[in-house]
């Protein structure tokens, strides 16, 4: 008995991106959670912490955006 998914139509890249989106989601949660905690511990450094927090957020989201573009760039063409 064959265990192949012969009835599946479409690209497996969408499933790959769904799994790859978990990492940036966790990363954004950690960035903002730890940023708020750091601002609560040192309110005088809130400006510096906030700017570093947004830089980290932008870099993390850039990874997610790269992940959504890659299936289109390296598609199988079928």
Residue pairs with C-beta under 8 A, 6 or more apart in sequence:
11 71
11 75
11 76
13 70
13 71
13 75
14 71
16 71
17 67
17 68
17 70
17 71
20 64
20 67
21 64
21 67
23 63
24 60
24 61
24 63
24 64
24 67
25 64
27 60
27 63
28 57
28 60
28 61
31 53
31 56
31 57
31 60
32 53
32 57
35 49
35 50
35 52
35 53
38 45
38 49
39 45
39 46
39 49
39 50
42 49
